[in-house]
Amino acid sequence: MRPLLILVGIAALAWVAPALAAGKPHDDKAPTAPVAVTARDRAEVARMDPLAQVAFWDKVLAADPRNVEAQVKLAGALRALGRYDEADAAVGQALVIEPDNVEALLEEARERIAAGHGFAAIEPAQQAERLAPHDWRAPSLLAIALEQDQRDDEALAAHRLALSLAPDNPAALTNLGMFEAAHGQPADAEALLRKAVSEPGATAQVRQDLALLLGLQGRLAEAEALERQDLPPAAVENNLAYFRAAAHGDPRTWASVQTSP
């Protein structure tokens, strides 16, 4: 998602199979003993770096090529690595098996948004919304896809729907806030982002989005205080230099200027 819209285990890379790198379907692999994935496994894998996550879920799929959860998780890890074609293929296999799987549809929308293909993300986001009308993630992803497709009025309505479904969710607040910032409403954006930062579960990305908004308004002391919560000194100085140089800016340029922590 942006950003939305969002992580050890390098030794696990030995699990990566040549078929993945070649873009072949996992069905080409000879099944081995099934891999039982426990709740503890899921929590541990979520803390791994994306490359190690690819290795883990690829091992699961080597044993069970029809494991939809593994396909979806693999797609998410590939997306995080910028390997969008492979991510699309992985989530596509999941949807062949379960066409109405909401998690797979949401991941397909995320992958297409991340690749800059907002128009192609609209249909899976809408389908997920129809299947799970109370899940804020679907309209939030739909809103970002519509933004990419330059359908701003529809995007705003979708952002507002997402927030109505999850009024205290930091990601929903941030997504609407960044939309408002990009459309010339900095005061509204700041109110939304400050609320997002105050909510339990607010991530470093949420704080950095607020820092970006403040920095582009020339409020460098406030921006710096937020930056130093999450970024190393060199990254903070790099971003502050950008803020000083940018009298005006579009918050959607953040990904191109932010230094990784």
N, C-alpha and C positions, 0 to 999 in steps of 0.2 A: 504494500500500500504505500505510501509515500516514503511516502514514506514511509495509504494511510498505507495501509495505511496500514514500525513497529516497532555472543552466545558461546574443549579440551578433547582430547582423544585422538591425537594424530596417529597413534599406533593402529587404530582401527582402519586406516587406509588400506591395509593389506586385503581387506574384504572387497574392495572395489573390483568389479569384474570387467574384463575387456568389452563385453557386450554393451555395457552402459556407455563407455566412451565412444563406441562405434554407433550408438544410437539405435541398437537392435532391441526388439521387444524382449521382456524378461521371460516370455514363454519359450524362448530358444534355449533356456538353461535346463539342465537336467535337475529335477526336484531332488532335494536332500531332505533330511529330517526336519519337520516343521519347527519354526522358532516361535516359542511362546513369548509374547511381549507383555510384560506386567506393567502395572501402574508405576512401579519404581523405575523400570527401564525407561518408560516414557519421560519421567521427570529427569533422569540422568541424561538421556539423549538430547532433551531440550536445552541442556546447558552446554552441549558440545558445540564446536565450531561447525559451520555448514558442511565443510568437506567431510568431517567425521560423521555427520548425520547422514550424508549420502552413503557412506560406507556401511553404516548400520542398517539403514532401510533397504539397501541393495542386498545385503545378506538375508534379510527377512524375505525379500521377494525371490531370491534364489531358491528358497525352500517352498514358497507359496506364491506363485505368480499372480494369483487372483486375490491377494490381500489388498483390499481397497484402501484401508488405513495407511498401509506402507506406501502405496502408490502416491497418495495425497501428501504424506510427509516427505517422501522423496522429492516430489515436485516442489514443495516449499523450500527445501534445502538447495535444490538446483536453481531456483529463482533467486535465492540469496546470493548465489555465486555468479549471477548474471547469465546463466546458461538457459536462456529462455526457451529455445527450441526443444531442448531435452525436457525441461519442465512441462511444456505443453504436451509433449508426447506421453509423459508419465501420467499426468492428470487425465489425459484423453483415454488412456487404458482403463483408468478407474471408472470413467463415465461410460465406457463400453459395458463394463460389468454391472454398474449401478447407475443408470442414467439420471436418477432422481436423488443422488447422494448430495446433500446440501454442502457438506464440507468440501467435496470435490468441485462442486460448482463455484463455491466461494474462492477456492484456490485457483481455479481456471480464470476467474475474474481478476484476482490479484496478479497472476502471472502476466496476463495481457496488459493490465495497467502498467506494471513495472517495465514491460517492453515498449511502452508508449503506444499501444494499440487500443485506445479507449473505446473505439467503436465496436471492436470485437469483444470487449469485456461487458458490454451492455446486456447482451442476451443471457449469458450465464448468471449475471447478477440479478436480472429480472426473474429468471426461473427460480433462483434460490429464494427470492423474496416471495414468490407465489407459494413455494413449498413451506417456507418458515416465516410467516407474516409478522411474527413478534420478535424476530432476530434482527437487532439493530445493524449487524454487520452487512447484511445484504443491501439495504438502502444507502449505507455509508459508502460501500464500494461502488454502487451504481452512481452515486453523486460524483465521485472522482472520475469515473468513466465518462459521464456526461460532460464534466468539465473539460476533459481531454478532447471531447467531440464538439466543444464550443457551444454547448446547449446550456447556457448558464442559468436560465430561469428554472429549467427542470432540475438542474444540479442543486440549486438552492432549496427547492422543495424537498428533494431527496435527503439532503443534509438535515433539514429541519425534522423530517420524519424520523431519521435515525436518532436524533437527539431526543425526540419525544418518546422513543422506545427505551432509551437509556440515558436519562437526563443527567446522571452523575458520572457517566463514563468518560475518562480522560481522552480516549481516542476520538469519540464522537464529538466532544467539545472542541478538541484541537482541529479536527477536520473542518468543522464549520468555521472556527476561528480563522484558519488559514485561508478559507474561501473568502471570508469578509475582508481580510487583509489584502488579498489579491484584487479585490474589487473596490478598493478605495474607502473602506470603512475601518480605519485603524482603532477607533475607540471601541467599537463593538467587538473587534477581533481581540483586543487586549482584555476586555472583560471575560470573554470566553476562555482565553488561554490562561488567565490568572485563576479562574475557577478550575480548569483542567489540572494545573500545577498543584492546587491545594487538595485534590482528590487522592484517596488511597489508590495505589497502583500507578500513579503518574510515573512515566519513564523518563530517562535522560532525553529522549527525542522530544518529549513534550516541553521540557524545560528549555531545550535548545531552540525550539520554535518560538517560544516567548522571548528568549534572548535575541533571536533574529529580528523579531518585530520591534523590540525596544532599540536594538542597535541601529536599525535603519531609520529610526526617528532621532538618532543622535543622542540617545540616553545611554551613554556608554558605561557609566558606573553601574547602573542596574543590570545591563547586559553582561558586563564582566562578572558580576557577582554570581549570576546564574551559570555562566560558562565555566567558572572555576569549580563548580560542584561536580562536573562530569568530565572535563577535558584536561589534558596535561598542559603545562604552561606554554609550550610551543604552539599548540593548537589554538589556545586562547589568544595569543598574540597575533596569529595569522588571521583569525576571525575578526579581531578588533581592528586590524589594519584594513580589512575589507569594509567594515562598517564606516571607518573614517573616510575611506575613498568613495563610498557610495552615498551620495546625497539623496538619491532616489533608487529604489530597487523593488523587485518583484519577489515576494517570499518563495515563489516556486523555483527560484534560482538557488535555494539553499543547498540542495544536494550537490551542486557543482562547485560550491565554494567551501563547504564544511570539511574540516580536517578530521579524519577518523580518530577517535580517542584511543 
